[in-house]
Amino acid sequence: MSAPDGDDLSRPGAAAYAAEWARAVRRLGFVPMSAAETERLLLAHAVRLGRALRAPTFSAEAGEEVGRALVEAHLTEPGVLDWSVRALGDRFLPSVLPARAELPEARDRVAALQGALAAGFARALRDRTFYQQERIARSAWQARDAVEQALRDSEARFRTVFVGAAIGIGIAGVDGRIIDVNESFADMLGYSVAELRQINVAALFHADDAAGMWELYQELIEGKRDSARVEKRYHRKDGSVLWTDLAVSLIRYDDGRPRFTVAMIEDITERHELQQRLRFQALHDPLTGLPNRTLFFERLGEVFDRAGPEERVGLCFLDLDGFKAINDSLGHDLGDRLLKVIARRLSDCVAGRGHLVARMGGDEFVILVDSGGGLDDAVEVAELALAAVSAPVQVGTQQLAVSASIGIVECPVEETSVSELMKAADTTLYWAKAEGRGRWAVYDPERSAADIARSALAASLPAALDRGEFVLHYQPIVSLLDGSMVAVEALVRWQHPELGLIGPDRFIGLAEETGLIVRLGAWVLRQACRDAEGWRRAYPDARLVVSVNLAARQADDPAIVETVAEALQHTGLPAELLQLELTESAVMGSGGEPLRALHQLADLGVRLAIDDFGTGYSNLAYLRRLPIHCLKLAGPFVEGIRADGADAAADHRDERIVDALVRLAHAVELWVTAEAVETEAQAERLRALRCDTGQGRWFGAPVPAEHIRRRLAGEEEAAA
């Protein structure tokens, strides 16, 4: 549509339309200006609308400006908006466009201008209403001696706007009962004004948003908020749905108490439905009706955005086998019909289970699996999809045998990204195709191999314990005051016949999962007591304490006190030379029998320590009520105390934290051991902070029991 000259917009057609417009306005109600002024004003608006209509680049903004200008000129009689909107299409289009310029898009532009004009009129009318309300409130405070008269004036003005407004206005009490509504409100909902006065606002809420809307309404009537604006649905009297732009304001008594609410609603049903249609078209495949790539990646992105640390994602990437041959031999029309059938089958078999099926393009489909059940769910979805595809397809006179290949990816969300996930799915799809038609393949064989190896370790744990494959190493715990070794921590290792010496990080978790940790922990306890008693007899003056870790399941074991007592009795080790270390969370969560067990252990004379203190609850007030003797500060606090100056601010923060923990622990008469001491500088700073003991590679790595014996011998010789 080409833009005309400026004179074209002022030709007799536009002037005639403006004159008719002015006559209609004056006929419909009071106009606060002369006929000539009215005609000149409306001619200017007609020219503005005409230019917008005929502009090369169309914008409906002129319509909204004209609608607002009508309200600003006080042309607010109810019939003015109705005549102006209808006449814009019926009379205005022919008056500014010659027949030869009547292009299809002209009607679309007029429709857009009609909607914009109505919206601008309604918003301006609504803004003026709010302005009137604000003036009422201000005048009440500014002229208390004239408040009654001002209230009557404002009510009269509000009543004028209330009755004649094109938008719906309703007033309700704090109990939700509707006090009054205008005709526009009643017409929108299909009730009479009298019927609405008998209804509670809650009865009009749509079932899908009633709970949330009621909460919002409760906040209003309770005075927690003064206004709210939302897009929401209402039920019309005939059961149909009305979409509205709703603005609600709270009116209060002079003392601030909620009095009633004023709601203004604008019918946006058509706009909402249009938006929904446009969104559907933009996000769905036009051939199959399935979600397209855009919607699929939008949903996949949402999964990654809201996923928790433990959440997993599953994907099945499906491609039809030999579809190109079908297209080439039978034609694209038949191929398209086949794709529609396949799409419907995939949707029917898995979409009902909460999974998203999308068409990626060509003969490729993807299924986003709700992976609550892990890999098993993804495999089940893949098998359902393969079964659905493999059933014979009747397309016209042709019966086709179709198969598909599927690549499956299932993993924790935090271990991948959208692009990595899709790349893995594409790679796995090709693996499935290489293995033959009509099958699926699972990505990440390395993880599978690791799982198999882990299962093998778990299965061999009981036999390894029976064969005596576990050994203990001991790490010195040194006094920061004089540098003497005052204790050692027993650390279990697995001397695997094939894998060599395995650290506890590879098998302790398996032992806890399988329940073997109780047996293994009992063995560690007995062996550590046996070694410690040997050192005590050889070097009685050393009084070396042995510290043994106690797993949460061991602490919960009803026989733990008996197990510890038997270990001490059989080895002869004095109870005060045994220290049991428990994790902070295990101790803080102790209650009932486990808590009684801790007190019984303390009654035996055994020392109790909290391991990795500071990584869990860190509740020193609670610790005062427990029979705890020692806190072992978590490694990260000590690691933060560096001497390289890399981050001085962080160093100072960590040092202040350690200082505070040491002071608080000493205040409740607890011994403090710092873990992970790696450097001399860390040891010196901990000593300055009055930390009692330190443990870490600076004082010695974990070593076999014989090395501890030698070190005791060396310390005894040095003392002599």
C-alpha positions in Angstrom: 0.0 0.0 0.0 1.7 3.2 -1.1 1.5 6.5 0.9 -0.5 9.3 -0.7 0.3 12.9 -0.8 -0.7 15.0 2.2 -3.5 16.7 0.2 -5.1 13.3 -0.5 -5.8 13.0 3.2 -7.7 16.3 3.3 -9.9 15.7 0.3 -13.7 16.0 0.6 -14.1 12.3 1.7 -12.2 12.8 4.9 -13.9 16.1 5.6 -17.3 14.5 5.0 -16.5 11.7 7.4 -15.3 14.2 10.0 -18.6 16.1 9.6 -20.7 13.0 10.0 -18.6 12.0 13.0 -19.2 15.4 14.6 -22.9 15.2 14.1 -23.1 11.7 15.6 -21.1 12.8 18.6 -23.4 15.8 19.3 -26.4 13.6 18.7 -25.3 11.0 21.3 -24.8 13.4 24.2 -23.5 16.6 25.6 -20.4 18.0 23.9 -18.5 20.8 25.7 -17.6 22.7 22.5 -19.2 24.3 19.5 -20.1 22.3 16.3 -17.3 23.9 14.3 -14.8 23.2 17.0 -16.0 19.6 17.3 -15.7 19.2 13.5 -12.2 20.6 13.3 -11.1 18.4 16.2 -12.5 15.2 14.6 -11.1 16.2 11.1 -7.7 16.3 12.7 -8.2 12.8 14.2 -9.6 11.5 10.8 -6.5 12.8 9.0 -4.3 11.1 11.7 -6.2 7.8 11.2 -6.0 8.1 7.4 -2.3 8.6 7.5 -1.8 5.6 9.7 -4.0 3.6 7.4 -2.1 4.5 4.3 1.4 4.5 5.7 4.0 2.2 4.1 4.9 0.8 7.6 1.7 0.4 9.5 1.3 1.1 13.3 -1.9 1.1 15.2 -0.5 3.6 17.7 -2.6 6.5 16.0 -5.8 4.6 16.9 -4.9 4.5 20.6 -3.9 8.2 20.6 -7.3 9.1 19.0 -9.2 7.0 21.5 -7.3 8.8 24.4 -7.9 12.2 22.7 -11.7 11.6 22.6 -11.7 11.1 26.4 -9.4 14.1 26.9 -12.0 16.2 24.9 -14.7 14.8 27.3 -16.4 12.9 24.5 -17.1 10.0 26.8 -20.8 9.3 26.2 -21.2 5.4 25.9 -22.4 5.6 22.3 -19.4 7.7 21.1 -17.0 4.9 21.3 -19.4 2.4 19.7 -20.2 4.8 16.8 -16.5 5.7 16.3 -15.3 2.1 16.2 -18.1 0.8 13.8 -17.9 3.8 11.5 -14.1 3.5 11.2 -14.7 0.4 9.1 -18.1 1.1 7.6 -17.6 4.8 6.5 -14.0 5.8 7.0 -12.3 3.2 4.8 -14.2 4.1 1.7 -13.8 7.8 2.4 -10.0 7.8 2.5 -9.2 5.0 0.0 -10.3 5.0 -3.6 -11.7 1.7 -4.9 -8.4 1.0 -6.8 -6.5 1.1 -3.5 -8.8 -1.2 -1.6 -6.1 -3.8 -0.9 -6.8 -6.8 1.4 -4.5 -5.5 4.0 -6.6 -2.3 4.4 -9.3 -4.2 6.2 -6.7 -5.7 8.6 -5.3 -2.2 9.3 -8.7 -0.8 10.0 -9.4 -3.7 12.3 -6.2 -3.0 14.2 -7.0 0.7 14.4 -10.5 -0.1 15.7 -9.0 -2.2 18.5 -6.4 0.3 19.3 -9.0 3.2 19.4 -11.2 1.2 21.8 -8.2 0.3 23.9 -7.0 3.9 24.1 -10.5 5.1 24.9 -10.9 2.5 27.7 -7.4 3.1 29.2 -7.9 6.9 29.2 -11.3 6.5 30.8 -9.8 4.1 33.4 -6.9 6.5 34.1 -9.4 9.4 34.5 -11.4 7.3 36.9 -8.3 6.6 39.0 -7.4 10.2 38.9 -10.8 11.2 40.2 -10.3 8.7 43.0 -6.9 10.1 43.9 -8.4 13.6 43.9 -11.1 12.4 46.3 -8.5 11.1 48.7 -6.3 14.2 48.5 -9.2 16.6 49.0 -10.3 14.7 52.1 -7.0 15.4 53.8 -6.5 18.9 52.5 -9.9 20.3 53.4 -11.4 18.4 56.3 -13.9 21.1 57.0 -15.4 20.5 53.5 -15.0 16.7 53.4 -18.7 16.0 53.2 -19.3 18.3 50.3 -16.1 17.0 48.5 -17.3 13.5 49.1 -20.7 14.2 47.5 -19.0 15.9 44.6 -16.6 13.1 44.0 -19.4 10.5 44.3 -21.3 12.4 41.7 -18.4 12.5 39.4 -17.7 8.8 40.0 -21.3 8.0 39.3 -21.1 9.8 36.0 -18.1 7.8 35.0 -19.4 4.7 36.6 -22.6 4.7 34.6 -21.2 5.8 31.2 -17.9 4.0 31.2 -17.2 1.5 28.4 -15.1 -0.6 30.7 -16.7 -2.7 33.4 -16.6 -1.2 37.0 -17.7 -3.2 40.0 -17.7 -2.4 43.8 -17.6 -5.2 46.4 -17.5 -5.4 50.2 -14.6 -6.9 52.1 -16.7 -10.0 52.5 -16.7 -10.5 48.7 -20.4 -9.6 48.2 -20.9 -7.4 45.1 -22.4 -4.0 46.1 -22.8 -2.5 42.6 -21.7 -2.9 39.0 -22.2 -0.8 35.9 -24.0 -2.0 32.8 -20.7 -2.6 31.0 -19.6 -5.0 33.7 -22.9 -6.8 33.6 -22.9 -7.1 29.8 -19.5 -8.6 29.8 -20.5 -11.4 32.2 -24.0 -11.9 30.7 -25.8 -11.1 34.0 -28.2 -8.3 34.9 -27.0 -5.7 37.4 -29.6 -7.0 39.9 -28.3 -10.6 39.5 -24.7 -9.6 40.1 -25.7 -7.8 43.3 -26.7 -11.2 44.7 -23.3 -12.8 43.8 -20.1 -13.1 45.7 -17.0 -12.3 43.6 -15.5 -15.7 44.4 -18.3 -17.4 42.4 -17.0 -15.6 39.3 -13.4 -16.8 39.5 -12.3 -19.4 36.9 -11.7 -22.9 38.3 -8.1 -23.0 37.2 -7.0 -19.8 38.9 -9.5 -19.5 41.8 -7.0 -20.4 44.6 -4.4 -17.8 43.5 -7.0 -15.1 42.8 -8.6 -15.7 46.2 -5.3 -15.3 47.9 -4.8 -12.0 46.0 -8.3 -10.8 47.0 -7.6 -11.8 50.6 -4.5 -9.6 50.6 -6.5 -6.7 49.3 -9.4 -7.0 51.8 -7.0 -7.5 54.7 -5.2 -4.3 53.8 -1.9 -5.9 52.9 -1.9 -4.3 49.5 -3.7 -1.3 48.0 -4.1 -2.4 44.4 -3.5 -5.3 42.0 -3.6 -5.7 38.3 -3.7 -9.1 36.5 -5.0 -10.7 33.4 -7.5 -13.3 34.5 -10.5 -15.4 33.4 -14.1 -15.1 34.5 -17.0 -17.4 34.0 -19.9 -15.8 32.0 -23.4 -16.7 33.0 -23.7 -19.1 30.0 -20.5 -20.9 31.1 -18.2 -19.5 28.5 -14.9 -17.9 29.5 -14.2 -14.2 29.5 -10.5 -13.0 29.5 -10.1 -9.6 31.1 -7.5 -7.1 32.1 -8.4 -6.6 35.7 -7.4 -3.7 38.0 -8.6 -3.8 41.6 -8.1 -1.0 44.2 -8.8 -1.0 47.9 -10.8 1.8 49.4 -10.2 2.4 53.1 -12.1 4.1 56.0 -10.5 7.3 57.4 -8.8 5.2 60.1 -7.2 3.0 57.4 -9.4 -0.1 57.7 -10.4 -1.7 54.5 -13.9 -0.6 53.4 -14.6 -2.0 49.9 -12.8 -2.8 46.6 -13.3 -1.2 43.2 -12.6 -3.4 40.2 -12.2 -2.3 36.6 -12.3 -4.9 33.9 -11.6 -4.7 30.2 -12.6 -7.5 27.9 -9.5 -8.8 26.2 -10.9 -12.2 25.1 -10.4 -11.7 21.4 -6.9 -10.4 21.9 -6.0 -13.3 24.2 -7.4 -15.9 21.7 -5.5 -14.2 18.9 -2.3 -14.3 20.9 -2.9 -18.0 21.7 -3.5 -18.8 18.0 -0.4 -17.0 16.9 1.7 -18.6 19.6 0.4 -22.1 18.6 1.3 -21.5 15.0 4.8 -20.2 15.9 5.5 -23.2 18.2 3.9 -26.1 16.3 4.8 -28.0 13.2 2.2 -27.1 10.4 2.3 -30.6 9.0 1.9 -32.8 12.0 0.6 -30.4 14.7 3.3 -31.5 17.1 5.5 -29.1 19.0 8.3 -27.9 16.7 12.0 -27.3 17.4 11.4 -23.9 18.9 8.9 -25.2 21.5 11.0 -28.2 22.2 14.1 -26.2 23.0 12.0 -23.8 25.0 10.7 -26.7 27.2 14.2 -28.2 27.4 15.6 -24.9 28.5 13.0 -24.7 31.2 14.0 -28.1 32.5 17.6 -27.0 32.9 16.6 -23.6 34.4 14.4 -25.1 37.2 16.3 -28.4 37.8 17.6 -29.1 41.3 21.0 -30.6 41.9 19.7 -34.2 41.8 17.3 -33.8 38.9 17.9 -35.9 35.7 16.9 -35.4 32.1 16.1 -38.0 29.5 15.9 -37.8 25.7 14.9 -40.2 22.9 16.0 -39.0 19.5 14.0 -40.9 16.8 14.6 -41.2 13.1 12.6 -43.3 10.6 14.6 -46.0 8.8 14.6 -45.6 5.0 12.2 -42.7 4.9 14.1 -41.1 2.0 13.4 -44.2 -0.1 9.7 -43.9 0.6 9.7 -40.2 -0.4 11.7 -40.9 -3.6 9.7 -43.9 -4.7 6.2 -43.0 -3.6 6.3 -39.2 -3.6 6.4 -36.5 -1.0 2.6 -36.3 -0.6 2.5 -39.9 0.6 5.6 -39.3 2.7 3.8 -36.3 4.4 0.8 -38.5 5.1 3.0 -41.1 6.6 4.7 -38.5 8.8 1.2 -37.4 10.1 0.4 -41.0 11.0 3.7 -41.6 12.8 3.3 -38.3 14.7 -0.2 -39.2 15.9 1.0 -42.6 17.0 4.0 -41.2 18.9 1.8 -38.6 20.6 -0.8 -41.2 21.5 1.6 -43.7 23.0 3.9 -41.4 25.1 2.4 -37.9 25.4 -0.3 -39.1 27.7 2.4 -40.2 30.1 3.7 -36.7 30.6 6.4 -36.8 27.9 6.8 -34.1 25.2 6.9 -35.3 21.6 8.2 -32.8 19.0 9.1 -32.9 15.3 12.6 -31.7 14.7 12.3 -31.6 10.9 12.2 -34.2 8.1 11.6 -37.6 9.6 13.3 -36.8 12.9 11.3 -36.7 16.1 12.4 -36.1 19.7 10.8 -37.2 23.0 11.6 -35.2 26.2 11.2 -37.8 28.9 9.9 -37.0 32.3 12.9 -38.8 33.8 11.7 -39.4 37.3 12.5 -43.1 37.0 15.9 -42.6 35.4 17.2 -44.6 32.5 14.5 -47.2 32.9 11.9 -44.6 32.0 13.8 -43.5 28.9 14.2 -47.1 27.7 10.5 -47.8 28.3 9.6 -44.7 26.3 11.9 -45.8 23.5 10.4 -49.3 23.3 6.9 -47.9 23.3 7.8 -45.5 20.4 9.4 -48.3 18.4 6.4 -50.5 18.9 4.1 -47.7 17.8 6.1 -47.0 14.7 6.6 -50.6 13.6 2.8 -51.4 13.2 1.9 -51.4 9.5 0.7 -48.1 8.1 -2.1 -47.9 5.5 -1.6 -44.7 3.4 -4.1 -44.6 0.6 -3.8 -47.8 -1.3 -0.3 -48.4 0.1 0.5 -50.5 3.2 3.9 -49.6 4.5 6.2 -51.4 6.9 8.1 -48.7 8.8 10.8 -48.9 11.5 12.8 -46.4 13.4 16.1 -46.0 15.3 16.3 -44.2 18.7 19.2 -42.7 20.5 18.7 -42.5 24.3 20.5 -40.0 26.6 19.7 -40.0 30.3 21.9 -38.2 32.8 21.9 -35.6 35.7 21.0 -32.1 34.5 24.0 -30.6 36.2 26.4 -32.8 34.3 25.4 -31.6 30.8 24.0 -28.7 28.8 21.3 -28.3 26.1 23.9 -28.4 23.3 25.8 -31.3 24.8 22.6 -33.3 25.4 21.5 -32.8 21.8 24.9 -33.7 20.4 25.0 -36.8 22.6 21.5 -37.8 21.4 22.4 -37.3 17.7 25.6 -39.4 18.2 23.7 -42.2 19.9 21.0 -42.2 17.1 23.8 -43.0 14.6 25.0 -45.8 16.9 21.5 -47.3 16.9 21.3 -47.1 13.1 24.7 -48.7 12.7 23.6 -51.6 14.8 20.6 -52.3 12.6 17.0 -51.0 12.1 14.3 -50.9 14.7 16.4 -50.6 17.9 17.6 -48.2 20.5 21.1 -47.4 21.9 22.1 -45.7 25.2 24.7 -43.0 25.4 27.8 -42.9 27.7 29.3 -46.4 27.8 32.0 -45.0 30.0 29.5 -44.3 32.7 28.0 -47.7 32.2 31.4 -49.3 32.6 32.0 -47.3 35.7 28.7 -48.5 37.2 29.7 -52.1 36.4 33.0 -51.7 38.1 31.4 -50.1 41.1 28.9 -52.9 41.3 31.7 -55.4 41.2 33.5 -53.7 44.0 30.3 -53.7 46.1 29.8 -57.4 45.4 33.3 -58.2 46.5 33.3 -56.2 49.7 32.1 -59.0 52.0 34.6 -61.5 50.7 37.4 -58.9 51.0 36.6 -58.4 54.6 36.5 -62.1 55.2 39.9 -62.5 53.5 41.5 -59.7 55.5 42.2 -57.4 52.6 41.6 -54.3 54.6 44.4 -52.5 56.4 44.7 -49.4 58.6 46.9 -46.4 58.1 47.3 -43.7 60.8 47.7 -40.0 60.4 49.4 -38.1 63.3 47.5 -35.5 65.3 50.1 -33.1 66.8 50.0 -30.6 69.6 50.3 -27.1 68.2 51.8 -26.0 71.6 54.9 -28.2 71.7 54.8 -30.2 68.4 54.4 -33.6 70.1 52.2 -36.3 68.6 49.2 -36.7 71.0 46.9 -38.8 68.8 46.5 -40.6 65.5 43.4 -41.0 63.2 42.8 -44.5 61.9 42.0 -44.5 58.2 41.0 -47.8 56.4 42.4 -48.9 53.0 41.6 -51.8 50.8 44.5 -53.8 49.6 42.8 -55.1 46.5 44.5 -58.1 44.8 44.0 -56.6 41.3 43.6 -52.9 41.7 46.2 -52.3 44.5 45.7 -50.0 47.4 42.3 -48.4 47.2 41.3 -45.3 49.1 38.1 -45.1 51.2 36.4 -42.7 48.8 35.9 -45.7 46.4 34.4 -48.2 48.8 33.1 -46.5 52.0 30.0 -45.3 50.2 29.4 -48.8 48.8 29.8 -50.3 52.3 27.2 -47.8 53.7 24.8 -48.6 50.8 25.1 -52.3 51.3 25.0 -52.2 55.1 28.5 -53.7 55.3 29.8 -50.5 57.0 28.7 -51.9 60.4 30.9 -55.0 60.0 33.7 -53.1 58.5 33.5 -50.4 61.1 33.6 -53.0 63.9 36.8 -54.5 62.4 38.4 -51.0 62.1 37.5 -50.3 65.7 39.0 -53.6 67.0 42.2 -53.3 64.9 42.7 -49.7 65.9 42.3 -50.5 69.6 44.7 -53.5 69.2 47.4 -51.3 67.6 46.9 -48.5 70.1 47.2 -50.9 73.0 50.5 -52.2 71.5 51.9 -48.7 71.4 50.7 -48.0 75.0 52.5 -51.0 76.3 55.7 -50.2 74.4 55.6 -46.5 75.3 53.4 -46.0 78.3 54.4 -42.4 78.8 53.2 -41.4 75.3 49.5 -41.8 76.2 48.7 -41.8 72.4 44.9 -41.5 71.6 43.6 -43.4 68.6 40.7 -41.7 66.8 38.3 -43.9 64.8 35.6 -42.7 62.4 32.1 -43.8 63.2 29.7 -43.9 60.3 26.1 -42.7 60.7 24.7 -46.2 60.3 27.2 -47.4 63.0 26.0 -44.7 65.4 22.4 -45.8 64.8 23.3 -49.5 65.4 21.6 -50.5 68.7 24.7 -52.6 69.5 27.3 -49.8 69.1 27.9 -49.4 72.8 28.4 -53.1 73.2 30.7 -53.2 70.2 32.9 -50.5 71.6 33.0 -52.0 75.1 34.0 -55.4 73.7 36.8 -53.9 71.6 38.2 -52.1 74.7 37.8 -55.2 76.9 39.4 -57.6 74.4 42.4 -55.4 73.6 42.9 -53.9 77.0 43.0 -50.3 75.7 42.0 -47.7 78.3 38.7 -46.0 77.3 40.3 -42.6 77.6 42.7 -43.4 74.8 39.9 -44.1 72.3 38.3 -41.2 70.4 35.3 -41.8 68.2 34.7 -39.3 65.3 31.2 -38.7 64.1 30.0 -36.4 61.3 28.4 -33.2 62.4 25.1 -33.9 60.7 24.9 -37.4 62.3 25.4 -35.9 65.8 23.1 -33.0 65.3 20.4 -35.4 63.9 20.8 -37.8 66.8 17.7 -38.3 68.8 16.1 -41.1 70.9 18.3 -44.2 71.0 21.3 -42.8 69.1 21.5 -39.9 71.5 21.4 -42.2 74.5 24.1 -44.3 72.9 26.4 -41.2 72.7 25.9 -40.6 76.5 26.6 -44.3 77.2 29.8 -44.2 75.1 30.9 -41.1 77.1 30.0 -42.9 80.3 32.5 -45.6 79.2 35.2 -43.0 79.2 35.5 -42.8 75.4 36.2 -39.4 73.9 33.7 -38.2 71.2 34.7 -35.8 68.5 32.8 -34.0 65.7 34.5 -34.5 62.3 34.4 -31.8 59.6 32.9 -29.3 61.9 31.5 -26.2 60.2 30.2 -27.9 57.1 26.8 -28.8 58.6 24.6 -27.4 61.4 27.5 -25.7 63.4 25.2 -25.4 66.4 27.5 -24.9 69.4 24.6 -24.3 71.7 23.3 -27.8 70.9 26.8 -29.2 71.3 26.8 -28.1 74.9 24.1 -30.6 75.6 26.0 -33.4 74.0 28.8 -35.5 75.5 31.3 -34.1 73.0 35.0 -33.6 73.9 36.6 -32.4 70.6 35.8 -30.4 67.4 37.7 -31.1 64.3 37.5 -28.0 62.1 36.6 -28.7 58.5 39.5 -28.6 56.0 38.2 -25.6 53.9 38.5 -23.2 56.8 42.1 -24.2 57.3 42.9 -24.3 53.5 41.7 -20.7 53.4 44.5 -19.6 55.7 47.3 -19.3 53.2 50.6 -17.5 53.2 50.9 -16.8 49.5 48.8 -13.6 49.6 46.6 -14.8 46.7 43.5 -13.5 48.3 44.3 -11.5 51.4 40.6 -10.6 52.1 39.5 -14.2 51.9 42.5 -15.2 54.2 41.4 -12.7 56.8 37.8 -13.9 56.6 38.8 -17.5 57.1 41.2 -16.6 59.9 38.4 -14.7 61.7 36.1 -17.7 61.2 38.6 -20.1 62.7 39.4 -17.7 65.5 35.7 -17.4 66.4 35.2 -21.2 66.2 38.1 -21.8 68.5 37.0 -19.2 71.0 33.4 -20.5 71.1 34.6 -24.1 71.4 36.9 -23.3 74.3 34.1 -21.4 75.9 32.1 -24.6 76.1 35.2 -26.5 77.1 35.8 -28.4 73.9 39.2 -29.4 72.5 39.9 -28.1 68.9 41.7 -30.0 66.2 42.4 -28.3 62.8 42.3 -30.7 59.8 44.1 -30.3 56.4 47.2 -28.4 57.7 49.5 -28.4 54.7 52.1 -25.7 55.4 54.2 -24.4 58.2 52.5 -21.0 57.8 49.1 -22.5 58.4 50.4 -24.3 61.5 51.9 -21.1 62.9 48.7 -19.1 62.4 46.6 -21.8 64.0 49.0 -21.9 66.9 48.6 -18.1 67.3 44.8 -18.6 67.3 45.2 -21.0 70.2 44.0 -24.0 68.3 44.9 -27.1 70.4 46.0 -29.7 67.8 46.6 -30.0 64.1 46.4 -32.8 61.5 47.5 -32.8 57.9 50.4 -33.5 55.6 52.6 -30.9 57.3 52.6 -33.1 60.4 52.6 -36.4 58.5 50.7 -38.4 55.9 48.7 -41.5 56.8 51.2 -44.4 57.4 51.1 -48.0 58.5 51.1 -48.8 62.2 54.8 -49.6 62.2 55.7 -46.1 61.2 53.8 -44.7 64.2 55.8 -47.1 66.4 59.0 -45.7 65.0 57.9 -42.1 65.5 57.0 -42.8 69.1 60.4 -44.4 69.6 62.1 -41.3 68.1 60.1 -38.9 70.3 61.0 -41.0 73.4 64.7 -40.9 72.5 64.5 -37.1 71.9 62.8 -36.6 75.3 65.5 -38.7 77.0 
